[in-house]
Amino acid sequence: MKVTTGIDIVRSQRIKDVVDKSGDSFLERVFHADERSVCDAAANPFERYAARFAAKEAFVKALDEQTPNIPYNNICVKKDGNIPRIKLCGDQGAAYEKRIASISVSIAHEKEYAVASVVILWDE
């Protein structure tokens, strides 16, 4: 078995600035509909979006490939109780999911910043 890791940090204001500039097109391209409904219901949606974006970036880094072929909206960050999980969807997500034994993700956010780390245990 092989283990790979990824980590990322995102400033919440950066996500807000992109959304203010591009509108819903950025949110639709990057976030699954389930994620958008959870984030939009929060008191500070951009803090939630930043946390999920950091998790997606960390996941892509953990894939350990030069050019991963998976759209960000096919990487869905969900909560299982209080535990964050990454669920892959779409054809590209299914291709990776066949090779992955488990994905662990940890997310934290504090006012201006969100950080996430991902550990992938490969089934190879």
C-alpha positions as CSV (number, residue, x, y, z in Angstrom):
1,M,0.0,0.0,0.0
2,K,1.0,3.6,-0.7
3,V,0.3,6.6,1.4
4,T,0.2,10.2,0.0
5,T,-0.5,13.5,1.7
6,G,-1.6,17.0,0.8
7,I,-2.1,20.3,2.7
8,D,-3.5,23.7,1.7
9,I,-4.4,27.0,3.3
10,V,-6.9,29.5,1.9
11,R,-7.8,33.0,2.9
12,S,-11.6,33.4,3.1
13,Q,-11.5,36.9,1.6
14,R,-9.8,35.4,-1.5
15,I,-12.9,33.2,-2.1
16,K,-15.2,36.1,-1.5
17,D,-13.3,38.2,-4.0
18,V,-13.5,35.5,-6.7
19,V,-17.3,35.1,-6.1
20,D,-17.8,38.8,-6.1
21,K,-16.0,39.0,-9.5
22,S,-17.3,35.9,-11.2
23,G,-20.6,35.2,-9.5
24,D,-22.2,31.8,-9.4
25,S,-20.0,30.5,-12.3
26,F,-17.1,30.0,-9.9
27,L,-19.3,28.3,-7.3
28,E,-20.9,26.0,-9.8
29,R,-17.5,25.0,-11.4
30,V,-15.8,24.3,-8.0
31,F,-18.5,23.2,-5.6
32,H,-21.0,20.4,-5.7
33,A,-24.7,21.5,-5.2
34,D,-24.7,19.8,-1.8
35,E,-21.7,21.8,-0.7
36,R,-23.2,25.1,-1.9
37,S,-26.4,24.6,0.1
38,V,-24.5,23.9,3.3
39,C,-22.1,26.8,2.8
40,D,-24.9,29.3,1.8
41,A,-26.8,28.4,5.0
42,A,-23.9,29.3,7.3
43,A,-23.5,32.6,9.1
44,N,-20.2,33.1,7.2
45,P,-20.5,31.2,3.9
46,F,-17.1,32.3,2.6
47,E,-15.4,30.7,5.7
48,R,-17.1,27.4,4.8
49,Y,-16.3,27.7,1.1
50,A,-12.7,28.4,1.9
51,A,-12.4,25.4,4.1
52,R,-13.9,23.1,1.4
53,F,-11.7,24.7,-1.3
54,A,-8.6,24.0,0.9
55,A,-9.7,20.4,1.3
56,K,-10.1,20.0,-2.5
57,E,-6.7,21.5,-3.1
58,A,-5.1,19.2,-0.4
59,F,-6.9,16.2,-2.0
60,V,-5.5,17.1,-5.5
61,K,-2.0,17.5,-4.0
62,A,-2.4,14.1,-2.3
63,L,-3.2,12.5,-5.6
64,D,0.5,12.8,-6.3
65,E,0.1,13.3,-10.0
66,Q,1.3,16.1,-12.3
67,T,-2.1,16.7,-13.9
68,P,-5.0,15.1,-12.0
69,N,-8.0,14.7,-14.3
70,I,-10.8,15.4,-11.8
71,P,-13.1,18.5,-11.8
72,Y,-13.3,20.2,-8.4
73,N,-17.0,19.9,-8.3
74,N,-16.5,16.1,-8.4
75,I,-14.7,16.3,-5.1
76,C,-17.4,16.8,-2.5
77,V,-16.6,17.6,1.1
78,K,-19.4,16.4,3.4
79,K,-19.8,16.0,7.1
80,D,-20.5,12.7,8.8
81,G,-21.6,14.0,12.2
82,N,-18.7,16.3,13.0
83,I,-16.2,14.4,10.9
84,P,-15.4,15.8,7.4
85,R,-15.3,13.3,4.5
86,I,-14.4,13.5,0.9
87,K,-16.8,11.8,-1.5
88,L,-15.8,11.5,-5.2
89,C,-18.5,11.6,-7.9
90,G,-18.6,11.7,-11.6
91,D,-16.6,9.5,-14.0
92,Q,-13.2,10.8,-13.0
93,G,-14.0,10.5,-9.3
94,A,-15.1,6.9,-9.8
95,A,-11.8,6.1,-11.6
96,Y,-9.8,7.4,-8.6
97,E,-12.2,5.8,-6.0
98,K,-11.5,2.3,-7.5
99,R,-7.8,2.8,-6.6
100,I,-8.2,4.4,-3.1
101,A,-8.6,2.4,0.0
102,S,-9.4,5.4,2.3
103,I,-9.3,9.2,2.4
104,S,-8.8,11.1,5.7
105,V,-9.3,14.8,5.8
106,S,-8.9,17.3,8.5
107,I,-10.2,20.9,8.2
108,A,-9.9,24.0,10.4
109,H,-10.8,27.6,9.9
110,E,-10.2,30.7,12.0
111,K,-11.6,34.0,10.9
112,E,-9.5,34.8,7.9
113,Y,-8.0,31.5,7.0
114,A,-9.0,27.9,6.4
115,V,-6.6,25.0,6.3
116,A,-7.0,21.3,5.3
117,S,-4.8,18.3,5.2
118,V,-5.6,15.0,3.3
119,V,-4.1,11.6,3.7
120,I,-4.9,9.0,1.0
121,L,-4.2,5.3,1.5
122,W,-4.0,3.7,-2.0
123,D,-5.2,0.2,-2.7
124,E,-2.2,-0.6,-5.0
